[in-house]
Amino acid sequence: MFAIVRTGGKQYRVAAGDKIVVEKLAGNAGDSVTLDDILLAGEGADLKDVKGLTVSAEIVAQAKGEKVIVFKKRRRHNYRRRNGHRQQHTILKIVAIGGEKKKTAAKKADAAPAEA
């Protein structure tokens, strides 16, 4: 089974056992993360309903990307600026695709009749 998930403004096609590099997420190595923003899911050529579907992943590592050099120059004005940047990212291992989102609305509904 595969799924298309959106995280960090980008979309990724994932399946169980895949490793992906995404924008930095909160957490440490070994923590579990749930990706809720699923755009598409399917098995082979068949598509499935994504309502309530989640993708569970495990954080493998927090790392930095390759250094990007930012160089600005204005000709004939003696203006040169050199700067570097290393983007923070998270390496995820997809554990499973499936499962239901937990509902919090049930707690509010139970509290109201108890007061009456």
C-alpha positions in Angstrom: 0.0 0.0 0.0 1.2 3.5 -0.8 0.2 7.0 0.3 0.9 10.6 -0.8 1.6 12.7 2.3 2.2 16.4 2.6 4.6 17.8 5.2 6.8 20.8 5.3 5.1 22.2 2.1 6.2 19.3 0.0 4.5 16.0 -1.1 6.1 12.5 -0.7 5.0 9.1 -2.0 5.6 6.6 0.8 5.1 3.0 1.5 5.8 0.9 4.6 9.6 0.6 5.2 10.6 3.6 3.1 13.0 6.3 4.4 12.4 9.9 3.5 14.1 13.2 4.3 11.6 16.0 5.3 11.8 19.5 6.7 12.6 19.5 10.4 10.0 18.0 12.7 10.0 18.2 16.5 11.3 15.1 18.3 14.4 13.0 18.9 15.8 9.9 17.3 13.5 6.9 18.1 10.3 9.0 18.6 7.1 8.1 16.7 5.5 10.7 14.5 2.0 10.6 12.9 1.5 12.2 9.5 -2.2 13.2 9.2 -2.2 15.2 6.0 -2.8 12.4 3.4 -3.7 13.4 -0.1 -4.0 10.0 -1.8 -3.8 6.4 -0.8 -4.0 3.2 -2.8 -2.9 -0.4 -3.4 -1.6 -1.0 -6.9 -4.1 0.7 -9.3 -6.9 0.8 -6.8 -7.4 4.0 -4.8 -8.7 4.1 -1.2 -10.6 6.6 0.8 -8.2 8.8 2.9 -10.7 10.1 5.4 -9.4 9.2 8.9 -6.2 7.6 7.4 -2.9 8.2 9.1 0.8 7.3 8.3 3.0 6.4 11.3 6.7 7.0 11.1 9.7 6.8 13.3 12.4 9.5 13.5 15.8 8.0 12.5 17.9 11.1 12.9 17.9 14.9 13.0 20.5 16.1 10.5 21.7 19.1 8.4 21.7 19.3 4.7 24.5 20.2 2.4 25.9 23.8 2.7 24.5 26.3 0.2 26.7 29.4 -0.6 24.8 32.6 -1.0 26.9 35.2 -2.9 25.7 38.7 -3.6 27.6 41.1 -5.9 26.9 44.4 -7.4 29.3 45.2 -10.3 31.4 48.3 -10.1 30.3 49.2 -6.6 32.8 47.3 -4.5 29.9 45.3 -3.0 30.4 41.6 -2.2 28.7 39.5 0.4 29.3 35.8 1.0 27.1 33.8 3.3 26.4 30.1 3.9 23.3 28.1 5.0 22.7 24.5 6.1 19.0 23.5 6.2 17.8 21.4 9.1 16.0 18.2 8.2 14.6 15.0 9.7 15.0 11.5 8.4 11.9 9.4 8.8 11.3 5.7 8.4 7.7 4.8 7.5 6.4 2.2 9.9 2.8 1.7 8.7 0.1 3.2 6.6 -3.4 3.0 8.0 -5.1 3.5 11.4 -7.7 6.0 12.4 -7.4 9.5 13.8 -8.2 9.8 17.5 -11.4 11.8 18.2 -11.5 14.4 20.9 -15.1 15.4 20.4 -16.3 12.4 22.4 -14.8 13.9 25.6 -16.9 17.1 25.3 -20.1 15.2 24.6 -19.6 13.0 27.7 -19.0 16.0 30.0 -22.3 17.8 29.1 -24.8 15.1 30.3 -22.9 14.6 33.5 -23.6 18.2 34.6 -27.4 17.8 34.0 
